[in-house]
Amino acid sequence: MNPTPHGAADEHIPPVREYAELVEPTRPVRAVGSAAAHTSTRLADEFFYLAHDDQTGRPRLFDSATAHGLAAALLAELYGEGRITFKGRHVRVTNAFPPKDWLQHLVLDRLVAEPRHTATRTWLAFLGTTAYEQVATRMWQLGLLQTHQVGRLWRQRTVYVPTDMNTAAWSWARLSFQLRNYQQLNAFDTALAGLAMHTQLDPILLDGTPLAVRAFLRQQVEQAHPPLRDLLADLGAVVGGAVLSHRTT
């Protein structure tokens, strides 16, 4: 990672609980029983569901967009927990106290250990290299995903498939319904909609809707808190660059 200058000190520190829907995190132990007993309330888990088919687990986005979206979602989780904030193009740790969730703890530790590196895009790129496996592992531990081996014996790969189709489809159905019916989004769903929009998932999410619905989506995302808007803007720039590279290769 190349060193970048420190971001300017923020005048506003976000509240500890930006997303009222987030619940107490659990320890990283494989859940026993049906996934239907668990409700995914972490932003990265919800985005993982959005970015994959709820029955087969097949990706709806190309790999780079999914990876950067999950990296941004993990950073947004820490923002929602009051541990970090964003200003301009930089991320700043505001509270180094470890979260209870092991993955949030891991990401925060990395931010704290690299105080010279503050550029949000640098962190999106860095976290994006491991975000998919880490978020999938966290969801597997909660019983939300199960692993399947696909491909020939000498070229097998692991695919994560939802253990409960209704649980996996809920994020998509909820967001799509609210947007199509012009319903005001809460803070959590505003962040989720922003992740969808800035990873270019919205054309699939809103397929068949009039342009007014897509304008409503943009309006909702623009009403997010300024630090979150800064994070989403960097996400959009990174994904846009990756899309251009993907199309020209």
N, C-alpha and C positions, 0 to 999 in steps of 0.2 A: 504493500500500500504506500502510495506516495504521500509525503507530508503535505498538509494543507494548513492555512492559517486558522487561528481560533476565530469562532464566530463572535459577534458582538454580544455583550451581556443582554439578556432579555429583561424587559421591565415587568413582564407579567409571567407568573409561574402558574401553570394550569392546576386545577383542583386534583386531588388524589384520585377521585372517582369520576372521570369524564363520562364513562359508559355505565349507566346504572344497571344494565343487564348483565354485566360480568359478575360471576359468582366466585366464591372462594376456590382457588385452584387446588388440585389434588396432587398427591405425591406420585412420582412416576412408577406406578405399579400396574401390571396388566389387570384390567377389570374382569370380574367374573360375572357371567350372566348375560342377558340380552342387552344389546346396544340401545334398545328402546327405553331402557331405564335411565339413560344418560341424555342430557340435552347439551348440545354444543353451544357454548356461549363465548368462546374465545374467537376473536376476530379472524385470526389466521385459519382456524378450523372451519369457520363459516366460508371464508374465501376458497379454501381447498374444496369444499363441497360445490361451490359455484363453478369452479374451474374444471370440474370433472363430471362425467355422466353419472347420474344417481344410481343406475343399475349396473353398468359395466365398469365404471371407474375410468373410462377412456377420457383423455384430456380434451377440453374444448378450446384450449389455447396452445400455441407453440411453447416449447419448453422454457425459453428465456422469459416470456411474458409471465408464465406461471411462477417461475422462480423469483422474479423481481416483485411480483404482486405479493407473494408470501413473505418476502423480506420486508416489504413496506408494512404488511399487516402485523408482523412481529414488532416492528418499531412503533406502530400505532397502538399496540397493546401496552407497551411500556409508557407511551404518552398517556393513555387512559388510566394507567396506574399511578400517574404523577411522578414517574421516575426520570423522564426526559422531556424535552420540548424542542421545537424547531423554529428557526428564524432565518428568513432568507434562504440560503442554500446550505445551512449548517444545522447540525444536531448538537444539543448540549445536555449533559446529565445534570439533573436538578436534585436528585435524591438517590444516593447509591445504596440505600438499604435494600437487601436482596428480596425480591418477590418470592412467594411460596411456590409458584409454578417453576418447575426445573428449567424449562426452555426460556422463559422470560429471564430467569436468573442467569442463565448462560449468556444470553445476548447482552444483558446489562453488564456482566463481568467483562465482556470483550470491549464494550464502549469505555468502561472505566479504565481498563488496562491500556488503552490507546488514546490518551487525552490530546495528542497532537493532531489526530485525524478527526476532523469535524465535518467534512463535506458529506452531505446526505447522500449524494450519488455514489460516493466511494463506499459508504456503508451498504447501500442497496446492492452494489455489485459484489461486495465481500460476503454479505449474509446470503445473497442469492445462490451462492455455490453450494450451500448446505441446507437451505431452508426447506426444500421439498422433503428430503429424508427426515429432517428433524420434526417437522409438523406432522408428517405421516406417522412417525413413531409415537408422537404424543397422542394422536388420535387412536392408534392401534392399542396403546396402553389403556385407553379409556373404553375400549371395546367398540369404537365407532368404525373402525376399518379392519378388514382381514386381508391377509396376503395370499396371492395366487401366483404360481409360477407359470409363465407362458413362453412359447417358443420351443424350438428344438432343443434337445438335450445339451448340445454344445453351445447353444446361444440363448440360454434361458435368461429371463429377466423377471423381476418381481413387480407385480401390479397390485396396487392397493384398491380394494373394492369395498364399498360401504356394506356394513353388516345389516343395516336396516334402510330400505329404500325410502320409506316415509321420512325418516330423520334426515337423510341426505337431501331429499327433494324440498324440505321445508324452507331452507334459505332461499332457494330459487323461487319457489312459489310465493313466499311472503313478499319478497322484494318486487317481483314482477307484478303481483296483484296491487300493491300499494302504488307503484308508479303508473300503471295503466289506469288506475282510478283516481289519480292526482291527489293521493293522500300524503299529508305531511309526514316525513320520516323522522324518527327519533335519532339521537346522536349515534347510536350503534349502527343503525341501518344507513345513515348518511355516510358513515365511514365505509361501510360495505359497498354501498352504491358507488362511492368515489373510487374504490379499488377496482370495481367492475368497469367503470367508465375509462379509467386511465390505463387499464390493461387491454382495452379495446374488446371487452367482453359484451358491452352493451348492445351491439347489433344483434347478437344471438338472444340475449335476455329480453330485448324489446322487439323481436322479430314480428312483423305484421302490424306494428302500431303506427299511428300518424306521427308526423314530425313534431307535433305539439307535445307528445309524451317524452320524446328525447330532449326537447327544450326544458320540460319540467324536471327531468333528471339533472340536467346541468344546473338548473336553478337551485335544486336541493343541495347539490354538492357545493355550490358557491356559498351556501349559508353555513358551511362547516366553520369551526373555529379557525382563526388565521394560522396557527401552527400546523394544524392538520392539512389545511389547504396548501401550505408550503411543501409538506411531505408529498402530497398527491401530485403537485406540479412537477417535482423532481422525478417521481415515478413515471408520470406521463412522458417526460423528456427521455428517460432511459429506455422505456418500452418503445417509444417512437423511433429512436435510433436503432434499436434491435430489429424492429419490423423492417426498416429500410434496408438494413444489412441482410436480413433474411430473404428479402425479395430480390436482391441483386447478386446473391450467391447461387 
